[in-house]
């Protein structure tokens, strides 16, 4: 039977918790509405990305009800 020391088990648990926290932090970075880009919601994705980048964001996240969200 395979035995794992309590130190190793504690290290694994700590690593798992830290990975969960890191993932939650990445997932919580939300998109921001960029009003000037609302007019490009009906255009291709490349144009949406370009508008978001022109306003200081990394790219386009979504367009819902004509409202552009950039990240």
N, C-alpha and C positions, 0 to 999 in steps of 0.2 A: 504494500500500500504506500502511496506517495504521501509524505508528510511535508508540511510547509511550516517554517518557524513563525512565531508570532510577529517577529520583526519584519519578515518578508510580507506577511499578510497586511500589516499596518502600512507598509510602504505601498503596496498595491492599492489599498483603499484610498490612501492620500492622493496617489497619482490619479486615480479614477475621479475623485471629487474635484481635483484641480482641472482636469480635462473638461468635466461638466461645467465648471464655472467659466472656463475660457470659451466654451461653445456658447453658453448663455450670453456672454458679453458680446460675442460676434453677432449673434442673432438679434440682439437688442439695438444694434446700430440701425436706426430707422431712416426711412426715406423722408425727404423734405419737399413740400410743395413749392414749385417754382412757377409762379404766375406767368411770367413772360414766355414760358415754353408751352403754355396751354394750347396755343394756336398750332403747334406741330403734332398734336396727339393723333391726328389722322394720317400722318406721314409715315415713311418707313423708319425702322429702328435706328438706322445709321443717322438719320436727321435728328431723331429724338436724342440720341447720345451726344451728337454735336451741340445741340442747344444746351443740354445740361453742362457739358464741358465749358461752353462759352460763358456760363454763369457760375463757374467755380466748383462744379461737382464732378464726380468721377464718371457718371453715366446715368442713363435712364433706368428707372425701376419699373414704373407702371403709369398708365393713363386710365383713370376711372372717372366716368362722367365728365370727360373733357378736362380733367385736372391732372397736370403732369407732376409726377413725383420723381425726384432725382436722388441719388445717393452719393 
